[in-house]
Amino acid sequence: MHPNLVYHDASNARNIAFARARALGVLAVNAENGPHISHIPFLLNADATCADLHLVRSNPIARMDAGPHVAKIIISGPDSYVSPDWYGVQDQVPTWNYIAVHLTGTLEQLPQESMHDMLDRQSAAYEEQLLPKTPWTTAKMTPEVLEKMMRQIVPFRFTLTGVDGTWKLGQNKPDAVRIAAAEQMADHGIGSEVAVIAAMMRSLDHL
C-alpha cells in the first residue's frame, strides 16, 4: 500500500465493494523460501468476514499443511501513467495512478466434501452477471467427469482480519490540475482501463 494517507480515503465499505465486484485477486501466503503466489477467483460472503476460493491440488499453497496461514489477497483495478506535462503547472514529476485493495487474513483448507457446494456458489455468483444467458451449473456435467474434477481441486476459506485500499487519483492536487491531467489521460494514457481511472479522477465520487 502507498504510505501517503491521502490515498487511503475510500471507505471500508467501498474497498469491500470493489473487491467483491472484481472477484479476482493475487493470493500471497508466507512460505519458507518466500511467499507462494497464485491468481485466484474468490467469493466474499454477505458480511465480508470471509472469502471462499479453491486451488488446483498441485498448487504449492494447496500442498502446504491445512493451516491456518497468514495470507493476503491483492486486488488490482484500473491504472495509468501520469505525465507531468498533463497538469499544466510547473515542477511536477511523473507518477502512476491506480486502485488496489488488500485483504489481510488467514487461509485454511476446508474439508474436501465442501468443494462441490463452493463451486456451485462461485459459479452462480459469476453466471448471474451474464444474464440473460442461461446460467451454467454443475448439473450440466457428466457425474463421473465432475467427480474426477472435484478430486483435482481443493477448497479453502480466507478469514478477513483487515482491509486497506489505495485509490491514487490525484487527490493531492488542486481540482483544476487533477481534472486537466484526467482529460489528457483519457486521450493519451497508458495502462489498464485508462478511461475508467480518468473518469474517477474527474469526479472523485467513488470515495
Backbone as a chain_set.jsonl record, in Angstrom:
{"seq": "MHPNLVYHDASNARNIAFARARALGVLAVNAENGPHISHIPFLLNADATCADLHLVRSNPIARMDAGPHVAKIIISGPDSYVSPDWYGVQDQVPTWNYIAVHLTGTLEQLPQESMHDMLDRQSAAYEEQLLPKTPWTTAKMTPEVLEKMMRQIVPFRFTLTGVDGTWKLGQNKPDAVRIAAAEQMADHGIGSEVAVIAAMMRSLDHL", "coords": {"N": [[0.819, -1.192, 0.0], [0.411, 2.286, -0.722], [2.257, 4.676, 1.138], [1.276, 7.257, 1.695], [-1.282, 8.764, 3.366], [-3.292, 10.247, 2.215], [-4.209, 8.941, 0.024], [-5.722, 6.938, 0.979], [-8.436, 7.297, 1.357], [-10.834, 6.144, 0.703], [-13.836, 4.583, 1.815], [-14.25, 1.804, 4.104], [-16.357, 0.194, 3.319], [-16.483, 0.826, 0.611], [-14.044, -0.181, -0.318], [-14.447, -2.918, 0.145], [-16.647, -3.385, -1.528], [-15.47, -2.926, -3.99], [-13.57, -5.03, -4.069], [-15.324, -7.213, -3.978], [-16.762, -6.923, -6.382], [-14.728, -7.114, -8.266], [-13.532, -9.642, -7.86], [-11.354, -11.245, -8.515], [-8.117, -11.99, -7.529], [-4.713, -11.704, -6.264], [-3.332, -14.137, -4.44], [-1.296, -14.346, -1.641], [0.885, -16.186, 0.314], [2.804, -16.792, 3.186], [5.889, -18.563, 3.033], [8.619, -20.905, 3.449], [10.833, -20.22, 1.792], [10.181, -17.736, 0.809], [7.223, -15.904, -0.322], [4.395, -17.844, -1.46], [2.574, -17.46, -4.44], [-0.515, -16.957, -6.046], [-2.907, -16.471, -8.64], [-6.271, -15.985, -8.12], [-9.802, -16.609, -8.366], [-12.322, -15.453, -6.147], [-14.89, -15.623, -3.608], [-16.635, -13.448, -1.759], [-18.354, -13.544, 1.359], [-21.653, -12.536, 2.596], [-21.402, -10.601, 4.691], [-18.791, -9.924, 4.452], [-16.816, -11.171, 5.996], [-15.382, -13.377, 5.388], [-13.838, -15.171, 2.656], [-14.386, -17.489, 0.078], [-12.49, -19.848, -1.79], [-10.767, -21.797, -4.294], [-8.096, -24.075, -5.087], [-5.992, -25.662, -7.5], [-4.936, -28.984, -6.912], [-2.199, -29.45, -7.2], [-1.031, -27.017, -6.746], [1.414, -25.058, -5.028], [0.537, -23.782, -2.664], [-1.709, -25.246, -1.954], [-0.472, -27.554, -1.27], [0.707, -27.108, 1.12], [0.48, -27.434, 4.753], [-2.758, -27.792, 6.365], [-3.272, -25.427, 7.661], [-4.365, -22.779, 9.967], [-2.936, -20.202, 7.792], [-1.182, -17.129, 7.723], [-2.111, -14.676, 5.389], [-2.549, -12.787, 2.314], [-4.814, -11.194, 0.047], [-4.562, -9.593, -2.948], [-6.079, -7.135, -4.792], [-6.281, -5.733, -7.9], [-6.996, -2.727, -9.707], [-8.097, -0.341, -12.217], [-5.488, 1.511, -13.952], [-3.016, 4.028, -14.745], [-0.265, 5.652, -16.315], [0.947, 8.916, -15.47], [1.765, 11.821, -17.012], [3.922, 14.544, -16.214], [3.53, 16.834, -17.735], [0.83, 16.966, -18.218], [-0.517, 18.202, -16.158], [-0.405, 20.962, -16.366], [0.892, 22.818, -14.818], [3.906, 24.018, -13.22], [6.888, 22.214, -12.171], [6.257, 19.489, -11.584], [6.22, 15.892, -11.204], [6.728, 12.683, -12.83], [4.274, 10.082, -12.386], [2.245, 7.28, -11.348], [-1.068, 6.533, -11.467], [-3.487, 4.589, -9.697], [-5.671, 1.915, -8.581], [-5.948, -0.174, -5.798], [-6.754, -2.861, -3.663], [-6.157, -4.41, -0.59], [-6.668, -7.384, 1.065], [-6.312, -8.689, 4.225], [-5.686, -11.652, 6.09], [-6.41, -14.977, 7.285], [-5.686, -18.147, 5.907], [-7.257, -21.215, 5.379], [-7.538, -24.67, 4.887], [-10.462, -26.351, 3.743], [-12.791, -29.057, 4.448], [-12.789, -31.65, 1.996], [-15.263, -32.457, 1.036], [-16.771, -30.159, 0.911], [-16.276, -28.951, -1.465], [-17.894, -29.21, -3.811], [-20.259, -27.764, -3.212], [-19.11, -25.226, -2.859], [-18.129, -24.671, -5.456], [-20.55, -24.571, -6.836], [-21.72, -22.301, -5.629], [-19.85, -20.286, -6.238], [-19.822, -20.297, -9.104], [-22.497, -19.674, -9.579], [-22.653, -17.054, -8.602], [-21.048, -15.671, -10.421], [-22.155, -16.353, -12.901], [-24.723, -15.25, -12.824], [-24.335, -12.655, -13.454], [-24.177, -12.615, -16.13], [-26.598, -12.596, -17.343], [-28.973, -12.117, -19.997], [-28.197, -14.788, -20.361], [-28.591, -18.313, -19.994], [-27.787, -19.667, -16.92], [-24.743, -21.448, -16.32], [-24.409, -24.591, -14.692], [-23.224, -27.088, -12.376], [-24.777, -29.269, -12.788], [-24.926, -29.657, -15.478], [-22.834, -31.2, -16.178], [-21.316, -34.414, -16.863], [-21.758, -36.832, -14.388], [-19.583, -38.547, -13.619], [-17.351, -37.272, -14.747], [-17.458, -34.815, -13.434], [-17.013, -35.646, -10.773], [-14.405, -36.572, -10.965], [-13.058, -34.183, -11.551], [-13.577, -32.743, -9.226], [-11.876, -33.986, -7.452], [-9.482, -32.953, -8.146], [-9.212, -30.368, -7.307], [-8.978, -28.12, -4.487], [-10.718, -26.981, -1.637], [-10.747, -23.793, 0.053], [-10.863, -21.468, 2.803], [-10.707, -18.052, 3.362], [-10.274, -16.04, 6.001], [-11.116, -12.848, 6.9], [-9.086, -10.347, 8.406], [-8.358, -7.78, 8.093], [-8.685, -4.801, 6.049], [-7.549, -2.793, 3.433], [-7.125, 0.0, 1.282], [-5.774, 1.542, -1.63], [-6.401, 4.379, -3.387], [-5.27, 6.005, -5.7], [-5.551, 8.88, -7.104], [-4.865, 11.436, -7.688], [-5.706, 13.069, -5.624], [-4.217, 14.774, -4.095], [-3.771, 17.01, -5.546], [-4.77, 20.327, -6.741], [-8.206, 20.83, -7.745], [-8.582, 21.728, -10.468], [-6.14, 21.148, -11.618], [-5.916, 18.392, -11.283], [-8.123, 17.523, -12.817], [-7.388, 18.461, -15.339], [-5.23, 16.775, -15.879], [-6.608, 14.361, -15.932], [-8.195, 14.65, -18.226], [-6.262, 14.628, -20.263], [-5.218, 12.107, -19.805], [-7.384, 10.456, -20.473], [-7.348, 10.61, -23.223], [-4.741, 9.944, -23.956], [-3.532, 8.174, -22.21], [-1.589, 5.446, -20.792], [-1.881, 2.121, -19.759], [-4.121, 0.179, -17.812], [-7.555, -0.122, -18.36], [-7.839, 2.659, -18.808], [-9.658, 4.749, -19.447], [-11.55, 4.419, -17.468], [-10.198, 4.986, -15.014], [-9.508, 7.62, -15.527], [-12.029, 8.856, -15.581], [-12.751, 8.476, -12.91], [-10.842, 10.08, -11.687], [-11.726, 12.588, -12.488], [-14.132, 13.006, -11.071], [-14.052, 11.953, -8.42], [-16.101, 10.773, -6.985], [-16.335, 8.282, -6.019], [-15.459, 7.788, -3.514]], "CA": [[0.0, 0.0, 0.0], [1.129, 3.558, -0.745], [2.301, 5.18, 2.519], [0.61, 8.545, 1.865], [-2.652, 8.507, 3.814], [-4.272, 10.96, 1.391], [-4.733, 7.996, -0.956], [-6.472, 5.899, 1.694], [-9.642, 7.989, 1.791], [-12.041, 5.36, 0.398], [-14.415, 3.936, 2.989], [-14.093, 0.363, 4.17], [-17.429, -0.383, 2.506], [-16.114, 0.986, -0.809], [-12.98, -1.146, -0.6], [-15.049, -4.249, 0.097], [-17.47, -3.45, -2.736], [-14.536, -3.057, -5.113], [-13.039, -6.395, -4.048], [-16.411, -8.138, -4.308], [-17.092, -6.807, -7.799], [-13.578, -7.548, -9.056], [-13.643, -11.103, -7.671], [-10.12, -11.946, -8.88], [-7.018, -11.374, -6.819], [-3.457, -12.421, -6.121], [-3.211, -14.71, -3.104], [0.099, -14.471, -1.204], [0.982, -16.917, 1.576], [4.194, -16.947, 3.618], [6.496, -19.896, 2.936], [9.986, -20.929, 3.974], [11.769, -19.555, 0.891], [9.5, -16.599, 0.206], [5.784, -16.142, -0.44], [3.756, -18.512, -2.589], [1.681, -16.518, -5.097], [-1.451, -17.537, -7.018], [-4.06, -15.673, -9.061], [-7.435, -16.809, -7.763], [-11.138, -16.043, -8.165], [-12.79, -15.67, -4.777], [-16.277, -15.233, -3.367], [-16.845, -12.894, -0.424], [-19.682, -13.793, 1.909], [-22.523, -11.355, 2.649], [-20.899, -9.572, 5.596], [-17.368, -9.726, 4.147], [-15.937, -11.684, 7.048], [-14.537, -14.424, 4.82], [-13.943, -15.41, 1.223], [-14.134, -18.872, -0.314], [-11.709, -19.99, -3.012], [-10.21, -23.137, -4.452], [-6.821, -24.179, -5.782], [-5.686, -26.982, -8.044], [-4.242, -29.747, -5.878], [-0.749, -29.365, -7.394], [-0.559, -25.682, -6.388], [2.236, -25.105, -3.82], [-0.236, -23.386, -1.481], [-2.569, -26.38, -1.605], [0.369, -28.632, -0.772], [1.11, -26.779, 2.481], [-0.444, -28.033, 5.705], [-4.113, -27.25, 6.287], [-3.32, -24.075, 8.213], [-4.412, -21.54, 9.178], [-1.735, -19.479, 7.417], [-1.341, -15.7, 7.458], [-2.133, -14.506, 3.937], [-3.16, -11.585, 1.747], [-5.346, -11.2, -1.311], [-4.353, -8.27, -3.539], [-6.996, -6.933, -5.918], [-5.862, -4.569, -8.673], [-8.022, -2.093, -10.523], [-7.57, 0.421, -13.348], [-4.269, 2.257, -13.674], [-2.442, 4.742, -15.879], [0.847, 6.587, -16.158], [0.579, 10.34, -15.483], [2.865, 12.689, -17.429], [3.914, 15.852, -15.542], [3.047, 17.875, -18.649], [-0.625, 16.995, -18.267], [-1.083, 19.012, -15.076], [-0.485, 22.363, -16.766], [1.589, 23.67, -13.84], [5.325, 23.725, -13.176], [7.551, 21.45, -11.107], [5.59, 18.224, -11.285], [7.037, 14.723, -11.527], [5.934, 11.558, -13.332], [3.734, 9.15, -11.392], [1.312, 6.292, -11.891], [-2.283, 6.456, -10.666], [-4.01, 3.225, -9.685], [-6.524, 1.47, -7.474], [-5.627, -1.509, -5.311], [-7.294, -3.203, -2.348], [-5.504, -5.557, 0.036], [-7.38, -8.083, 2.13], [-5.425, -9.448, 5.097], [-6.447, -12.65, 6.829], [-5.835, -16.312, 7.443], [-6.152, -19.114, 4.918], [-7.374, -22.542, 5.979], [-8.147, -25.667, 3.997], [-11.757, -26.872, 4.16], [-12.994, -30.472, 4.092], [-12.943, -31.842, 0.562], [-16.678, -32.603, 0.685], [-17.384, -28.838, 0.712], [-15.845, -28.415, -2.752], [-18.988, -29.13, -4.775], [-21.107, -26.629, -2.846], [-18.375, -23.996, -3.136], [-18.121, -24.439, -6.895], [-21.908, -24.156, -7.203], [-21.936, -20.926, -5.184], [-18.995, -19.392, -7.015], [-20.283, -20.189, -10.486], [-23.785, -18.976, -9.575], [-22.404, -15.624, -8.411], [-20.491, -15.106, -11.652], [-23.062, -16.58, -14.022], [-25.889, -14.371, -12.759], [-23.946, -11.374, -14.046], [-24.177, -12.786, -17.578], [-27.977, -12.644, -17.81], [-29.994, -13.168, -19.959], [-27.679, -16.133, -20.611], [-28.967, -19.362, -19.049], [-26.59, -19.924, -16.12], [-24.11, -22.764, -16.27], [-24.391, -25.23, -13.382], [-22.535, -28.381, -12.39], [-25.723, -30.29, -13.259], [-24.717, -29.852, -16.909], [-21.68, -32.072, -16.384], [-21.452, -35.841, -16.622], [-21.386, -37.038, -12.98], [-18.259, -39.144, -13.472], [-16.357, -36.244, -15.068], [-17.495, -33.854, -12.336], [-16.378, -36.249, -9.604], [-12.961, -36.587, -11.216], [-12.561, -32.814, -11.44], [-13.649, -32.356, -7.818], [-10.717, -34.541, -6.767], [-8.284, -32.238, -8.583], [-9.186, -29.039, -6.718], [-9.04, -28.144, -3.033], [-11.423, -25.797, -1.144], [-10.122, -23.016, 1.119], [-11.569, -20.288, 3.32], [-9.862, -16.93, 3.76], [-10.981, -15.264, 7.018], [-10.568, -11.493, 6.872], [-8.725, -9.638, 9.633], [-8.093, -6.381, 7.772], [-8.953, -4.32, 4.688], [-6.937, -1.493, 3.148], [-7.216, 0.329, -0.133], [-5.125, 2.729, -2.182], [-7.101, 4.959, -4.538], [-4.338, 7.086, -6.042], [-6.276, 9.538, -8.191], [-4.522, 12.852, -7.736], [-6.403, 13.826, -4.575], [-3.285, 15.744, -3.514], [-3.65, 18.141, -6.469], [-5.968, 21.167, -6.878], [-9.201, 20.228, -8.634], [-8.368, 22.064, -11.876], [-4.93, 20.454, -12.058], [-6.254, 16.964, -11.367], [-9.042, 17.323, -13.937], [-6.614, 18.643, -16.571], [-4.492, 15.532, -16.098], [-7.579, 13.324, -16.285], [-8.599, 14.849, -19.62], [-5.169, 14.144, -21.097], [-5.131, 10.662, -19.614], [-8.459, 9.805, -21.224], [-6.994, 10.585, -24.644], [-3.379, 9.507, -24.261], [-2.97, 7.381, -21.127], [-1.163, 4.063, -20.99], [-2.144, 1.339, -18.565], [-5.248, -0.743, -17.899], [-8.84, 0.566, -18.114], [-7.449, 4.063, -18.684], [-10.838, 5.619, -19.447], [-12.219, 4.275, -16.169], [-9.499, 5.727, -13.969], [-9.611, 9.042, -15.858], [-13.344, 9.296, -15.119], [-12.694, 8.538, -11.451], [-10.061, 11.275, -11.33], [-12.526, 13.793, -12.712], [-15.249, 13.187, -10.141], [-13.754, 11.511, -7.045], [-17.35, 10.46, -6.301], [-16.282, 6.877, -5.634], [-14.885, 7.666, -2.165]], "C": [[0.869, 1.265, 0.0], [1.114, 4.167, 0.655], [1.564, 6.489, 2.746], [-0.87, 8.331, 2.185], [-3.702, 9.24, 2.984], [-4.911, 10.026, 0.371], [-5.532, 6.857, -0.315], [-7.81, 6.455, 2.182], [-10.929, 7.271, 1.403], [-12.533, 4.671, 1.664], [-14.155, 2.438, 2.946], [-15.138, -0.336, 3.295], [-17.097, -0.284, 1.019], [-15.015, 0.011, -1.198], [-13.537, -2.56, -0.737], [-15.873, -4.408, -1.18], [-16.596, -3.624, -3.978], [-13.994, -4.477, -5.202], [-14.103, -7.401, -4.469], [-16.715, -8.112, -5.808], [-15.963, -7.331, -8.683], [-13.456, -9.07, -9.045], [-12.436, -11.916, -8.127], [-8.977, -11.233, -8.191], [-5.773, -12.234, -6.848], [-3.341, -12.848, -4.662], [-1.735, -14.891, -2.788], [0.126, -15.103, 0.177], [2.454, -17.088, 1.933], [4.646, -18.394, 3.497], [7.966, -19.785, 3.318], [10.96, -20.127, 3.116], [11.162, -18.354, 0.182], [8.033, -16.917, 0.004], [5.419, -16.995, -1.645], [2.681, -17.568, -3.124], [0.782, -17.262, -6.076], [-2.529, -16.522, -7.364], [-5.307, -16.529, -8.863], [-8.736, -16.0, -7.854], [-11.589, -16.358, -6.743], [-14.211, -15.148, -4.639], [-16.417, -14.766, -1.928], [-18.236, -13.235, 0.072], [-20.413, -12.475, 2.136], [-21.976, -10.254, 3.539], [-19.394, -9.372, 5.487], [-16.458, -10.111, 5.305], [-15.019, -12.784, 6.527], [-14.783, -14.519, 3.319], [-13.619, -16.868, 0.948], [-13.406, -18.896, -1.653], [-11.237, -21.432, -3.122], [-8.948, -23.08, -5.29], [-6.678, -25.575, -6.376], [-4.776, -27.698, -7.049], [-2.715, -29.656, -5.994], [-0.171, -27.991, -7.058], [0.265, -25.758, -5.105], [1.491, -24.703, -2.552], [-1.112, -24.541, -1.021], [-1.767, -27.524, -1.004], [0.971, -28.312, 0.6], [0.175, -27.499, 3.454], [-1.755, -27.252, 5.728], [-4.257, -25.859, 6.879], [-4.022, -23.995, 9.541], [-3.043, -20.899, 8.939], [-2.068, -17.999, 7.233], [-1.208, -15.468, 5.955], [-2.71, -13.143, 3.567], [-3.769, -11.92, 0.393], [-5.246, -9.773, -1.824], [-5.233, -8.162, -4.772], [-6.61, -5.638, -6.62], [-7.007, -4.045, -9.522], [-7.414, -1.361, -11.704], [-6.325, 1.207, -12.948], [-3.835, 3.005, -14.923], [-1.238, 5.567, -15.444], [0.316, 8.008, -16.234], [1.813, 11.152, -15.864], [2.8, 14.016, -16.688], [3.363, 16.972, -16.425], [1.534, 18.022, -18.619], [-1.244, 17.909, -17.21], [-1.256, 20.481, -15.469], [0.121, 23.324, -15.767], [3.036, 23.183, -13.749], [5.699, 22.781, -12.034], [6.749, 20.24, -10.632], [6.506, 17.076, -11.688], [6.143, 13.614, -12.078], [5.42, 10.696, -12.175], [2.833, 8.153, -12.11], [0.114, 6.252, -10.963], [-2.895, 5.063, -10.781], [-4.958, 3.025, -8.515], [-6.098, 0.063, -7.098], [-6.223, -1.685, -3.922], [-6.584, -4.449, -1.849], [-6.4, -6.109, 1.138], [-6.354, -8.889, 2.918], [-6.253, -10.463, 5.865], [-5.681, -13.933, 7.014], [-6.497, -17.267, 6.473], [-6.135, -20.5, 5.535], [-8.074, -23.484, 5.012], [-9.449, -26.176, 4.599], [-11.848, -28.361, 3.831], [-13.301, -30.625, 2.601], [-14.405, -31.937, 0.155], [-17.396, -31.267, 0.506], [-17.106, -28.263, -0.669], [-17.0, -28.24, -3.733], [-19.891, -27.936, -4.48], [-20.418, -25.305, -3.144], [-18.384, -23.665, -4.616], [-19.492, -23.986, -7.379], [-22.154, -22.694, -6.832], [-21.101, -19.932, -5.981], [-19.529, -19.209, -8.43], [-21.617, -19.454, -10.563], [-23.588, -17.469, -9.456], [-21.879, -14.969, -9.683], [-21.476, -15.22, -12.812], [-24.258, -15.632, -14.011], [-25.586, -12.989, -13.337], [-23.951, -11.425, -15.573], [-25.583, -12.849, -18.166], [-28.136, -11.735, -19.016], [-29.507, -14.573, -20.312], [-28.213, -17.113, -19.566], [-27.74, -19.759, -18.242], [-26.068, -21.346, -16.278], [-24.195, -23.287, -14.85], [-23.653, -26.556, -13.496], [-23.465, -29.507, -12.842], [-25.571, -30.561, -14.753], [-23.58, -30.823, -17.203], [-22.04, -33.536, -16.186], [-20.972, -36.134, -15.204], [-19.98, -37.602, -12.79], [-17.15, -38.129, -13.743], [-16.29, -35.21, -13.946], [-16.776, -34.399, -11.109], [-14.86, -36.265, -9.761], [-12.369, -35.2, -11.049], [-12.571, -32.338, -9.989], [-12.424, -32.856, -7.04], [-9.441, -33.766, -7.092], [-8.176, -30.838, -8.002], [-9.498, -29.119, -5.227], [-9.716, -26.867, -2.528], [-10.677, -25.128, 0.019], [-11.061, -21.901, 1.564], [-10.542, -19.284, 3.81], [-10.665, -16.079, 4.73], [-10.335, -13.892, 7.154], [-10.258, -10.977, 8.278], [-8.449, -8.163, 9.367], [-8.349, -6.073, 6.319], [-8.272, -2.968, 4.526], [-7.006, -1.258, 1.651], [-6.424, 1.564, -0.479], [-5.9, 3.154, -3.42], [-6.3, 6.198, -4.923], [-4.843, 7.773, -7.303], [-5.979, 11.031, -8.268], [-5.253, 13.694, -6.713], [-5.538, 14.913, -3.952], [-3.079, 16.964, -4.401], [-4.904, 19.02, -6.403], [-6.911, 20.573, -7.923], [-8.895, 20.47, -10.107], [-7.166, 21.321, -12.436], [-5.198, 18.964, -12.235], [-7.129, 16.685, -12.587], [-8.319, 17.505, -15.27], [-5.821, 17.382, -16.893], [-5.419, 14.405, -16.523], [-8.005, 13.442, -17.748], [-7.518, 14.334, -20.577], [-5.033, 12.623, -21.004], [-6.176, 9.932, -20.44], [-8.106, 9.653, -22.694], [-5.665, 9.888, -24.924], [-2.781, 8.562, -23.224], [-2.535, 5.994, -21.555], [-1.354, 3.32, -19.671], [-3.283, 0.378, -18.822], [-6.53, -0.01, -17.52], [-8.612, 2.068, -17.9], [-8.657, 4.993, -18.622], [-11.559, 5.576, -18.101], [-11.522, 5.095, -15.103], [-9.508, 7.223, -14.251], [-10.946, 9.603, -15.387], [-13.383, 9.415, -13.604], [-11.911, 9.753, -10.976], [-10.882, 12.551, -11.484], [-13.489, 14.06, -11.561], [-14.913, 12.927, -8.688], [-15.018, 11.128, -6.279], [-17.43, 8.997, -5.861], [-15.941, 6.719, -4.15], [-15.949, 7.79, -1.082]], "O": [[1.921, 1.308, 0.637], [0.068, 4.179, 1.303], [1.249, 6.813, 3.892], [-1.616, 7.784, 1.373], [-4.882, 8.893, 3.04], [-6.022, 10.279, -0.095], [-5.961, 5.928, -0.999], [-8.263, 6.13, 3.279], [-12.015, 7.741, 1.741], [-11.732, 4.227, 2.487], [-13.877, 1.874, 1.888], [-14.842, -1.323, 2.622], [-17.392, -1.201, 0.252], [-15.048, -0.562, -2.287], [-13.141, -3.306, -1.632], [-15.807, -5.446, -1.838], [-16.94, -4.369, -4.896], [-13.961, -5.064, -6.283], [-13.822, -8.331, -5.225], [-16.903, -9.16, -6.426], [-16.217, -7.925, -9.731], [-13.298, -9.701, -10.09], [-12.486, -13.146, -8.128], [-8.875, -10.008, -8.258], [-5.774, -13.342, -7.384], [-3.263, -12.009, -3.764], [-1.001, -15.509, -3.559], [-0.527, -14.62, 1.102], [3.26, -17.482, 1.089], [3.904, -19.325, 3.809], [8.488, -18.683, 3.487], [11.822, -19.429, 3.65], [11.582, -17.997, -0.919], [7.628, -18.071, 0.14], [6.035, -16.896, -2.706], [1.958, -16.945, -2.345], [1.254, -18.099, -6.845], [-3.011, -15.798, -6.493], [-5.394, -17.648, -9.369], [-8.766, -14.834, -7.46], [-11.266, -17.417, -6.204], [-14.674, -14.34, -5.444], [-16.331, -15.562, -0.993], [-19.194, -13.22, -0.701], [-19.85, -11.408, 1.894], [-22.071, -9.079, 3.184], [-18.79, -8.719, 6.339], [-15.449, -9.453, 5.559], [-14.0, -13.091, 7.145], [-15.779, -14.024, 2.791], [-12.68, -17.418, 1.524], [-13.667, -18.076, -2.533], [-11.302, -22.193, -2.156], [-8.753, -22.168, -6.093], [-7.182, -26.55, -5.819], [-3.934, -27.064, -6.414], [-2.014, -29.774, -4.989], [1.047, -27.814, -7.082], [-0.135, -26.453, -4.172], [1.781, -25.226, -1.476], [-1.24, -24.783, 0.18], [-2.322, -28.372, -0.306], [1.667, -29.146, 1.18], [-0.81, -28.105, 3.033], [-1.839, -26.162, 5.161], [-5.253, -25.18, 6.63], [-4.258, -25.017, 10.185], [-2.125, -21.025, 9.75], [-3.102, -17.654, 6.66], [-0.298, -16.002, 5.319], [-3.282, -12.444, 4.404], [-3.299, -12.812, -0.314], [-5.78, -8.848, -1.211], [-5.151, -8.987, -5.682], [-6.612, -4.57, -6.008], [-7.862, -4.797, -9.989], [-6.325, -1.717, -12.155], [-6.125, 1.528, -11.777], [-4.238, 2.658, -16.033], [-1.206, 6.11, -14.339], [-0.638, 8.286, -16.961], [2.797, 11.17, -15.125], [1.711, 14.571, -16.542], [2.796, 17.942, -15.923], [1.007, 19.082, -18.957], [-2.385, 18.343, -17.363], [-2.149, 21.162, -14.963], [-0.111, 24.529, -15.856], [3.346, 22.064, -14.157], [4.944, 22.582, -11.082], [6.591, 20.01, -9.433], [7.464, 17.276, -12.435], [4.939, 13.604, -11.824], [6.055, 10.6, -11.125], [2.689, 8.193, -13.332], [0.269, 5.963, -9.776], [-2.828, 4.433, -11.837], [-5.036, 3.841, -7.597], [-5.908, -0.791, -7.964], [-6.197, -0.764, -3.105], [-6.426, -5.424, -2.584], [-6.831, -5.378, 2.029], [-5.611, -9.684, 2.342], [-7.388, -10.181, 6.249], [-4.455, -13.966, 6.911], [-7.705, -17.208, 6.243], [-5.144, -20.918, 6.134], [-9.08, -23.129, 4.398], [-9.54, -26.406, 5.805], [-11.069, -28.868, 3.024], [-14.007, -29.798, 2.025], [-14.76, -31.542, -0.955], [-18.518, -31.24, 0.0], [-17.635, -27.208, -1.018], [-17.075, -27.22, -4.418], [-20.248, -27.184, -5.387], [-21.053, -24.367, -3.625], [-18.618, -22.519, -4.998], [-19.586, -23.112, -8.241], [-22.724, -21.937, -7.617], [-21.586, -18.863, -6.354], [-19.671, -18.08, -8.899], [-21.851, -18.694, -11.502], [-24.272, -16.695, -10.126], [-22.233, -13.83, -9.984], [-21.614, -14.293, -13.611], [-24.755, -15.251, -15.071], [-26.506, -12.242, -13.669], [-23.753, -10.405, -16.233], [-25.746, -13.125, -19.355], [-27.503, -10.681, -19.071], [-30.326, -15.464, -20.54], [-28.281, -16.78, -18.383], [-26.734, -20.156, -18.83], [-26.832, -22.308, -16.357], [-24.067, -22.517, -13.898], [-23.48, -27.082, -14.595], [-23.0, -30.577, -13.234], [-26.039, -31.588, -15.244], [-23.386, -31.224, -18.35], [-22.957, -33.861, -15.433], [-19.87, -35.72, -14.845], [-19.261, -37.173, -11.887], [-16.13, -38.121, -13.054], [-15.206, -34.78, -13.553], [-16.007, -33.678, -10.473], [-14.124, -36.006, -8.809], [-11.294, -35.05, -10.469], [-11.671, -31.61, -9.57], [-11.992, -32.217, -6.081], [-8.435, -33.904, -6.397], [-7.153, -30.178, -8.183], [-10.175, -30.036, -4.76], [-9.334, -25.772, -2.943], [-10.064, -25.797, 0.851], [-11.928, -21.453, 0.814], [-9.632, -19.616, 4.57], [-11.646, -15.454, 4.327], [-9.154, -13.784, 7.482], [-11.047, -11.143, 9.209], [-8.319, -7.377, 10.306], [-8.251, -6.946, 5.456], [-8.403, -2.097, 5.386], [-6.951, -2.196, 0.855], [-6.399, 2.528, 0.286], [-6.038, 2.391, -4.376], [-6.628, 7.31, -4.51], [-4.599, 7.314, -8.419], [-6.751, 11.796, -8.846], [-5.41, 14.9, -6.9], [-6.052, 15.859, -3.355], [-2.303, 17.857, -4.058], [-5.98, 18.535, -6.053], [-6.478, 19.904, -8.86], [-8.939, 19.54, -10.911], [-7.17, 20.911, -13.597], [-4.763, 18.354, -13.211], [-6.896, 15.716, -13.309], [-8.601, 16.787, -16.229], [-5.749, 16.97, -18.05], [-5.063, 13.588, -17.372], [-8.158, 12.429, -18.43], [-7.824, 13.685, -21.577], [-4.767, 11.947, -21.998], [-5.882, 8.899, -21.042], [-8.512, 8.687, -23.34], [-5.477, 9.31, -25.995], [-1.618, 8.182, -23.352], [-3.032, 5.439, -22.534], [-1.025, 3.835, -18.602], [-3.404, -0.177, -19.914], [-6.589, 0.648, -16.481], [-9.118, 2.662, -16.948], [-8.673, 5.929, -17.823], [-12.112, 6.58, -17.653], [-12.177, 5.825, -14.359], [-9.514, 8.023, -13.315], [-10.994, 10.71, -14.849], [-13.98, 10.349, -13.069], [-12.272, 10.381, -9.981], [-10.742, 13.485, -10.694], [-13.645, 15.201, -11.126], [-15.432, 13.609, -7.804], [-15.018, 11.153, -5.049], [-18.47, 8.538, -5.388], [-16.113, 5.638, -3.589], [-15.634, 7.71, 0.105]]}, "num_chains": 1, "name": "protein.A"}
